[in-house]
């Protein structure tokens, strides 16, 4: 069953054509690779799918919800790991997750459980009381992922999650991606311009150029 349907998406910024009639569907529980060179439009497509940018033409359905007519229902199914780090450097890892988790409307007890779970699956439990500004680039990437999964999204969008990370963090991210897909049946959209990453992780690939 398709959990995501992208149909004839076109995007223009003034007279510049960025996306030209893009269509694909993604099955529930698969790791879907979105690959292409820098500037090909991967992030623009993700911004359209998460309602941050409006398409010029075309439709997107997330879990059966049209993102134009039912944006709140569609977005509640998504966890987004953005390419740019979205963290508060002066706060600890735990406090960051508490802040972002509260935005999902989780109760205090459930929020506490989900924070510990997110720290564990991203390998950051031992660092939860450290300020984010002291983290390596790879640890920040992993915390970025932790912030995106506390509401147990059905769909996890990871936009170039291994850019600038050390080999240990890269392996953590790979292991986490496989596990969340297998154990929670989470559908993962994984963007990259590294062909070997897509080849290693994904069951289906969409090339955008």
Secondary structure, DSSP 8 states (H G I E B T S, - for coil): -EEEEEEEEEEEETTEEEEEEEEEEEETT-EEEEE--TTSSHHHHHHHHTTSS--SEEEEEETTEETTT-HHHHHTTEEEE-SS----TTSBHHHHHHHHHHHTT--HHHHHHHHHHHHHHTT-GGGTTSBGGGS-HHHHHHHHHHHHSTT--SEEEEESTTTT--HHHHHHHHHHHHHHHHHH--EEEEEES-HHHHHHH-SEEEE--
